[in-house]
Amino acid sequence: METLIDYCLEYNNTSKQHDITVFSVYHPLVKQTQHLVSDVNHYHYIDVTSLWAKVKKRIHGLTHRHTYYHYTIDYFLQQTLKEIERRSYDVIILENRPGFALDLQGRTKAKLVYHLGNDFLNKDTPHAVELYESAWRIITTSDYIRQCVMSCNPADAKCITVYNGIDLKPYQTATPISRESLGFAEDDFVLAFSGRLTPEKGIMELIEAMLLLHDKPNIKLLVMGSSFYGNADKNNPFIHELKTRAKQLDNRIKFTGYIKHELMPSYLAAADAAVIPSTWQEPFGLTVVEAMAAGLPIITTDRGGIPEIVSKENAIMIPLCSDFCGILAKAILSAYINKAGRLYMGQASRSLAKKFSKEIYAEQYFRAIGIIR
């Protein structure tokens, strides 16, 4: 969500259509942010990490035991509200935190807009009706998330889908990282997995599919990511299990750990195809778009918002079923064998990715809020 906000700020800094204030937690690295110098974008940071802030957060937790979110998140909100009440805003956009609306009611005259990148508002959400009614508009990152929100009101007229966007240029112009540095040969068929190494991302099933392809030594797998952004994962039992299973394939699977976002295009450019085998209802699938922008054929699942991103021309979509690993292995083998098909799918991926540019995203985002001129 932070990157998406940056795209909107970049767009606004150029178009100068709106006066925007971003409320966020403070970090020393914010001083390096390129968008800080702006006459239309403003920033207010809340200290949540200093010793004094930690003391105040703890006191807040002891005196506010029934908050919607964790008391540390509520502390940030309460500090933000002090500033909001001093100013006059036309619109307040809540990024993935619809629960904040409960405290904003009666403390601002601004219209409340929710931007939801996850399934955080549905009929089973605590205070679902109140949260839904409090929103002036609800922007969802996929029709899948929109349908979740609509379970609160089937006759909904507030929701609009705005698909996430990325900066396409780095993926279109990247120089591939050396395959030799990854332990792969130039004639290998390299699959790329990028994302969090958590059970719902399907990475264990992908390892199992690779084991089924043990007799195809030229099929290699590049696993990029960690359990969470930047984690070392040294004591993570799930990742330990992943790597233990992967050892059975000797040097055919390379775990890179966390890769900085700006380096991802070069890593993806070294691959022949991307595998995104999510087993949960993926809200959108940004890694799918990144792989498409890199011109890769896609092997993925029909979960959540993923079918809204890909097409039959650029992707092999597989269902979640009892033989999921077997079907996944067959899809990988099909891509491996059919080089001409891979080239066609890669071209289709690049073409489809154009719909998800950061410029299109930012324009549609402001248009959805209803404040574009």
Secondary structure, DSSP 8 states (H G I E B T S, - for coil): -HHHHHHHHHHHHHH----EEEEEE--GGGGG-TTSS-SSEEEEEE--SSHHHHHHHHHHHHH--S-SS-HHHHHHHHHHHHHHTTS--SEEEEES-GGGHHHHTTT--SEEEEEESSS--STTSTTHHHHHHH-SEEEESSHHHHHHHHTS-TT--SEEE----B--HHHHH-----HHHHT--TTSEEEEEES--SGGGTHHHHHHHHHHTTT-TTEEEEEE--SSTT---TT-HHHHHHHHHHGGGTTSEEEEE---GGGHHHHHHT-SEEEE---S--SS-HHHHHHHHTT--EEEE--TTGGGT--TTTEEEE---TTHHHHHHHHHHHHHH-HHHHHHHHHHHHHHHGGGBHHHHHHHHHHHHT---
